[in-house]
Amino acid sequence: MTRLSMKSIKQLNEKDIQSKIQESRSELAKLRVDASKGTLRKESGKLKPIRHDIARMLTRINEMKNKK
């Protein structure tokens, strides 16, 4: 999954953001399992960006709820 900018997140509706959050969380869980097994080498730098992307999407959802 590629990095998401706030500009691209703002163009999505809430349903699309929710699906992307689920996708990111499953990818993050998979990477965490690999990290705990010790088989995570080249992808070790992907954990933090995925967490940041999830935080961005959750922030956008909260902004959308507060504007209603």
N, C-alpha and C positions, 0 to 999 in steps of 0.2 A: 504494500500500500504506500502511496506517495504522501509526502507531507502536504498538509492542507493549510492554506493561508486563511486569515480571517475574512479576506475579501471573497474568497470562493465559498466559505461557509455561510456568509450572509446571503448568498444567492439561493441557498437551499431552503426548502420548507422544513417544518418540524418533523414530519414523518421521515424524510430523507436523512435528516441529521440523526434521528434515533437509530435508523438502520446502520448508518456509518459508525455510530458509537458501538453498537453490538458487534459489528465486524472488527473494529479496532480492539475491543476488549477480548474477543476470542483470539486474535492474533497475539495480543500481549500475554494472554494466559499461556499460549503455546510457546512463546519465547521464554517465559519464566520457567516453564517446565524444562525446556532445553538447557537453560542456565543452571538450574538446580542439578541436572544430570551431568553438567560439565561438557556438554556437546556444543555449546554456543560459542563460536569463535568469531566469525566474520560479522555476525549480526548483533554483536554485543552493543554496538552503538545505536541500535534501533529502539531500545527500551525507552529511553528518555523522550525521544521525539514522539513516540506513540502516546505516551502519557500526556505530553503537552497538547497533542492534537485532541485527545479526549477532553481535556480541560477546556480547550477553546470551544469545542462543540457544546459542552455543558454550559459554558458561559453564554453562548448564543441562545440556547434554549431558555435560560433564565431571563435574558434580555427580552425575548419574545413574550414570555409570560408576564413580565412586569409592565410591558407596554399595553397589554390588554385591559 
